[in-house]
Amino acid sequence: MTMVRDASGREINFEVAQRLMDAALFQKVQSSKTGCDPQTVFEAYAQAHVGKYHQSFAPFTGGRW
């Protein structure tokens, strides 16, 4: 189990949060962050999610999910 921290510093399970991610967007972020740790990928995905959907990624911002 890989743990990452949300914007408030709370630990969450990265694999569980990943199930809620847009698969194509996640692949794009992951390929641009090759070699980076899961926290960096998680944060980059959250930014990309806002760019595409114009709303925050709930697992990153502490919203309901």
Rosetta silent file (secondary structure, phi, psi, omega in degrees, C-alpha in Angstrom):
SEQUENCE: MTMVRDASGREINFEVAQRLMDAALFQKVQSSKTGCDPQTVFEAYAQAHVGKYHQSFAPFTGGRW
SCORE:     score description
SCORE:     0.000 S_00000001
   1 L     0.000  125.786  179.346    0.000    0.000    0.000 S_00000001
   2 L  -100.920  123.668 -179.838    1.425    3.337   -1.089 S_00000001
   3 E  -103.532  139.393  174.601    0.466    6.306    1.032 S_00000001
   4 E  -130.041  168.685 -179.778    0.512    9.924   -0.167 S_00000001
   5 E  -109.564  137.472  176.274   -0.545   13.159    1.498 S_00000001
   6 L   -79.213 -175.348 -176.340   -3.450   15.312    0.397 S_00000001
   7 L   -62.306  -22.856  179.598   -3.349   19.114    0.339 S_00000001
   8 L   -94.909   -0.158  178.749   -4.053   19.211    4.090 S_00000001
   9 L    90.913    2.517  177.938   -1.316   16.725    4.932 S_00000001
  10 L   -77.835  139.843  177.978   -3.600   13.773    5.649 S_00000001
  11 E   -77.788  135.492  174.061   -2.339   10.391    4.482 S_00000001
  12 E  -135.109  158.400 -179.770   -4.433    8.597    1.889 S_00000001
  13 E   -78.644  116.762 -177.662   -3.984    5.363   -0.026 S_00000001
  14 H   -61.842  -41.568 -178.087   -2.638    6.238   -3.480 S_00000001
  15 H   -63.643  -37.802  178.341   -3.975    3.070   -5.116 S_00000001
  16 H   -67.997  -44.893  178.070   -7.515    3.788   -3.886 S_00000001
  17 H   -62.658  -36.105 -178.695   -7.343    7.404   -5.089 S_00000001
  18 H   -61.971  -30.992  178.629   -5.956    6.215   -8.420 S_00000001
  19 L   -62.441  -22.813 -179.753   -9.159    4.241   -9.058 S_00000001
  20 L   -92.318   -6.574 -177.174  -10.995    7.577   -9.230 S_00000001
  21 L   -78.599  148.877  171.040   -8.559    9.146  -11.674 S_00000001
  22 L   -65.622  118.452 -172.859   -9.244    9.638  -15.366 S_00000001
  23 H   -59.096  -44.665 -178.581   -7.153    6.795  -16.815 S_00000001
  24 H   -66.675  -40.844  178.870   -5.960    8.684  -19.903 S_00000001
  25 H   -66.450  -40.407  178.065   -5.081   11.777  -17.891 S_00000001
  26 H   -62.214  -43.699  179.067   -3.247    9.671  -15.312 S_00000001
  27 H   -59.321  -42.869 -179.841   -1.216    7.949  -18.063 S_00000001
  28 H   -62.720  -46.295  179.297   -0.254   11.334  -19.493 S_00000001
  29 H   -64.289  -46.546 -177.503    0.828   12.654  -16.092 S_00000001
  30 H   -60.792  -41.103 -179.327    2.634    9.448  -15.185 S_00000001
  31 H   -68.769  -29.720  178.379    4.591    9.410  -18.449 S_00000001
  32 H   -80.892  -14.125 -178.567    5.667   13.021  -17.930 S_00000001
  33 L  -115.652   29.195 -179.984    6.764   12.250  -14.364 S_00000001
  34 L   -52.806  131.592  179.094    8.725    9.050  -15.047 S_00000001
  35 L    87.317   -4.765  179.816   11.024    8.286  -12.146 S_00000001
  36 L   -86.354  156.928  178.420    9.142   10.542   -9.744 S_00000001
  37 L   -73.978  160.610 -178.407    7.760    9.380   -6.436 S_00000001
  38 H   -56.115  -34.463  179.741    3.998    8.725   -6.022 S_00000001
  39 H   -62.148  -43.667  179.348    3.509   11.992   -4.101 S_00000001
  40 H   -63.857  -42.778  178.525    4.823   14.026   -7.031 S_00000001
  41 H   -63.688  -43.757 -179.963    2.620   12.116   -9.481 S_00000001
  42 H   -59.706  -46.286  179.666   -0.415   12.565   -7.199 S_00000001
  43 H   -65.835  -40.729  178.737    0.122   16.320   -6.961 S_00000001
  44 H   -66.016  -39.363  177.451    0.702   16.635  -10.712 S_00000001
  45 H   -62.547  -43.965 -179.323   -2.460   14.636  -11.414 S_00000001
  46 H   -58.133  -40.987  177.915   -4.467   16.912   -9.104 S_00000001
  47 H   -67.077  -43.258  179.995   -3.267   19.960  -11.068 S_00000001
  48 H   -64.864  -36.490  179.127   -3.994   18.297  -14.415 S_00000001
  49 H   -61.544  -44.173  177.550   -7.459   17.292  -13.187 S_00000001
  50 H   -61.760  -42.411  179.582   -8.288   20.927  -12.416 S_00000001
  51 H   -61.422  -38.412 -177.628   -7.046   21.924  -15.854 S_00000001
  52 H   -84.018  -44.140 -172.319   -9.240   19.382  -17.621 S_00000001
  53 H  -103.184   -6.777 -179.900  -12.376   19.338  -15.464 S_00000001
  54 L    57.991   32.358  173.204  -12.271   22.838  -13.910 S_00000001
  55 L  -152.806  156.612 -177.046  -12.809   21.351  -10.463 S_00000001
  56 L   -71.367  157.105  175.140  -10.540   19.963   -7.791 S_00000001
  57 L   -87.344  109.588 -171.327   -9.689   16.285   -7.463 S_00000001
  58 H   -50.016  -44.459  179.715  -11.535   15.372   -4.256 S_00000001
  59 H   -61.182  -26.133  179.488   -8.950   12.922   -2.871 S_00000001
  60 H   -82.462  -36.664 -174.992   -6.304   15.658   -3.071 S_00000001
  61 H   -92.863   -1.952  179.815   -8.362   18.489   -1.602 S_00000001
  62 L    85.996   13.999  178.076  -10.014   16.483    1.152 S_00000001
  63 L   -75.400  179.231  179.114  -13.431   16.473   -0.505 S_00000001
  64 L   -74.546  135.662  177.027  -15.935   13.631   -0.411 S_00000001
  65 L  -155.632    0.000    0.000  -14.995   10.558   -2.417 S_00000001
